[in-house]
Amino acid sequence: MSSCQSLPRFVQLAQAISSSATQLHEILLAKHLPFPTFDEDDAFQMPKEASKVQDVLIDAAAELHDLLLDPITLIHHYGTYINMISFQAIARFRIANMIPANGQASYEEVAQQTCFTEPVLRRMLQAAMAMRIFREPEPGMVAHTKVSKLLTDPRMNDWLAIPTEEGWPAASKTVSAYEKWPGSEEPNESGFSLANNTSDAMYNCITSPPERAQRFANFMRVTASSYDYDPVHVVNNYDWESLGAATVVDVGGSQGHIAIQLAKHFSNLKILVQDIESVVANADSRVPEEFKQRVRFEAHDFFQPQAVAAEVFFLRLVLHNWPDKYAVRILRALIPALNHGSRVIIMEICMKERGVLPLWKEKLVRKMDMMMGVLLNARERTFGEWKALLTHADPRFILKEVIEPQNSYLALIDIRWNDPQSH
Ligand SMILES: C[S@@+](CC[C@H](N)C(=O)[O-])C[C@H]1O[C@@H](n2cnc3c(N)ncnc32)[C@H](O)[C@@H]1O
C-alpha cells in the first residue's frame, strides 16, 4: 500500500482488498479448492499458504467497514451485548436442531418448541441472520447457513452456551469486581464470582450440577480442537527427539491428549500426566494400548512440592488461569524436583505489543486475555511479563528461547534451571 500514499485511505484499502482477493482466487484455483460461501454444506477451508493474504483481506475489509461508519454507529457496532440475546436463545433451546438439514422450518414451528411467541422468536432469529446465523429462504421460513449448521453438533451448541450462560453474566460484573477488589490476586475475586454470588473460584463452582460441568467440558473440547490449539504444534515445534530417553511430566495435563501425541511421535519419551484426582481417575482408559507403558497418570496438586524426577516439566495452558501470586507458587513447587539443566517448558499465549499481529488476530488474543480476567481474575502475559514472573518465582529459572509456531497463538517458552549446586 506504500506506493499509493497520496490516495485516500479508503481507496488504498479497496485496492488492497482487490489485489489480495485476486491472489486468494489464484491460490484456490491452483489447488482446486472450493471458494468460500455461507451455504450450509460449504466445504471451504483456508489453505495455510493463504494465511498472509487472509490477514490482509480481513484487516483491510474490517478497516474499510469501520472507516466508513460514523463514531456513534461504530460504538454501536462493537457493543455486542445485544447479539448475546439471540446467541443465548439459540443455545439454550438448541434451535439449530429444529431446522432440518437442507430443508426449512417456519418461524411458527420453531417458536412452538421454545418459550417464545412467534413474533419474539422471529425477531431473535432475524437478528441472528444479520450475523449469518440461519437464513430466510422465503418469507416466514428458516434454513441453515454453514454457521447455524455447525451448531447442530451438541458440543458446538455447548460451546455457544458457555459465553452466553457463563461468560455474559460474568462479563457484566467484571468492572464492578475490579472496583470492589482493586489489585486483587485472588481467583475468586472476579466478575464470575460476583455474577454467581460465590466465594468459590470458577473451576470449583462450575463442577455442579453435572450438566453444567458437562457443558463446560464440551466448551473446552471444542476450543482445544481448533487448529491453534492442536497438539501438532507441541510435536512439531520442539526438538523432543534430542532429549533421548527422557521423562516428561505434563503438569495439569488433563486426560493426556498432549501426552498421547508425544508418545506417538517420540518412542523414547515417557510421559507422566499430573492433574487433579477427578480428572485423571479414568484417564488411562483413553490411552491406546500401544502407549500405556509410556503414558501414565498421577493425581497431583500442582501447588504441592513436585516429587517426580524428570528431564522436562511441561505446563500448557496452566499458568494463564492463575494470577501472578498463584502462578509463582506453581513454578516454585517444581523446584524440589529440578536439577541443574532441567527443562521447564511453558506453552501459552505470549502477548505482543499492539499492532504486531494482524488486527483480527489481535482482537481474538485480547478477548482471551479479557476472558481470563472475567472468569478467573487471571490474564495472558507478554514476553516481558513471562520473564518477570520467572525471575520473581526464582532467578534460577533462565528463559532460553521463545518458539512461536506458525498458525498457533501458543508459544513454547523454553526454560532451564540454572543451579550447579543441584544434582
Ligand atoms: C486449561 S486446562 C489445560 C489442560 C492441558 N494442559 C492442555 O493444554 O489442554 C488446565 C488444567 O489444570 C488442571 N488443574 C487445575 N487445578 C489444578 C491443581 N491444583 N493441580 C493440578 N492440576 C490442576 C485442570 O484440571 C486442567 O486440566
The ligand as an SDF file (V2000), in Angstrom:
LIG
                    3D

 27 29  0  0  0  0  0  0  0  0999 V2000
   -6.8370  -25.0780   30.8170 C   0  0  0  0  0  0  0  0  0  0  0  0
   -6.5740  -26.6980   31.3470 S   0  0  0  0  0  0  0  0  0  0  0  0
   -5.1440  -27.1660   30.3860 C   0  0  0  0  0  0  0  0  0  0  0  0
   -5.0820  -28.6290   30.1490 C   0  0  0  0  0  0  0  0  0  0  0  0
   -3.9050  -29.1060   29.2810 C   0  0  0  0  0  0  0  0  0  0  0  0
   -2.6310  -28.7760   29.8590 N   0  0  0  0  0  0  0  0  0  0  0  0
   -3.9920  -28.5680   27.8700 C   0  0  0  0  0  0  0  0  0  0  0  0
   -3.0550  -27.9630   27.4030 O   0  0  0  0  0  0  0  0  0  0  0  0
   -5.0370  -28.7540   27.2270 O   0  0  0  0  0  0  0  0  0  0  0  0
   -5.8940  -26.5290   32.9830 C   0  0  0  0  0  0  0  0  0  0  0  0
   -5.6860  -27.8530   33.6910 C   0  0  0  0  0  0  0  0  0  0  0  0
   -5.1920  -27.5950   35.0190 O   0  0  0  0  0  0  0  0  0  0  0  0
   -5.7840  -28.5720   35.8800 C   0  0  0  0  0  0  0  0  0  0  0  0
   -5.6820  -28.1220   37.2830 N   0  0  0  0  0  0  0  0  0  0  0  0
   -6.3920  -27.1220   37.8770 C   0  0  0  0  0  0  0  0  0  0  0  0
   -6.0180  -27.0130   39.1770 N   0  0  0  0  0  0  0  0  0  0  0  0
   -5.0610  -27.9560   39.3920 C   0  0  0  0  0  0  0  0  0  0  0  0
   -4.2740  -28.3050   40.5230 C   0  0  0  0  0  0  0  0  0  0  0  0
   -4.3960  -27.6570   41.6840 N   0  0  0  0  0  0  0  0  0  0  0  0
   -3.3760  -29.2910   40.3890 N   0  0  0  0  0  0  0  0  0  0  0  0
   -3.2270  -29.9520   39.2030 C   0  0  0  0  0  0  0  0  0  0  0  0
   -3.9530  -29.6580   38.0890 N   0  0  0  0  0  0  0  0  0  0  0  0
   -4.8540  -28.6690   38.1840 C   0  0  0  0  0  0  0  0  0  0  0  0
   -7.1920  -28.6540   35.3650 C   0  0  0  0  0  0  0  0  0  0  0  0
   -7.8450  -29.8230   35.8250 O   0  0  0  0  0  0  0  0  0  0  0  0
   -6.9740  -28.6350   33.8630 C   0  0  0  0  0  0  0  0  0  0  0  0
   -6.7900  -29.9320   33.3400 O   0  0  0  0  0  0  0  0  0  0  0  0
  1  2  1  0
  2  3  1  0
  2 10  1  0
  3  4  1  0
  4  5  1  0
  5  6  1  0
  5  7  1  0
  7  8  2  0
  7  9  1  0
 10 11  1  0
 11 12  1  0
 11 26  1  0
 12 13  1  0
 13 14  1  0
 13 24  1  0
 14 15  1  0
 14 23  1  0
 15 16  2  0
 16 17  1  0
 17 18  1  0
 17 23  2  0
 18 19  1  0
 18 20  2  0
 20 21  1  0
 21 22  2  0
 22 23  1  0
 24 25  1  0
 24 26  1  0
 26 27  1  0
M  CHG  2   2   1   9  -1
M  END
$$$$
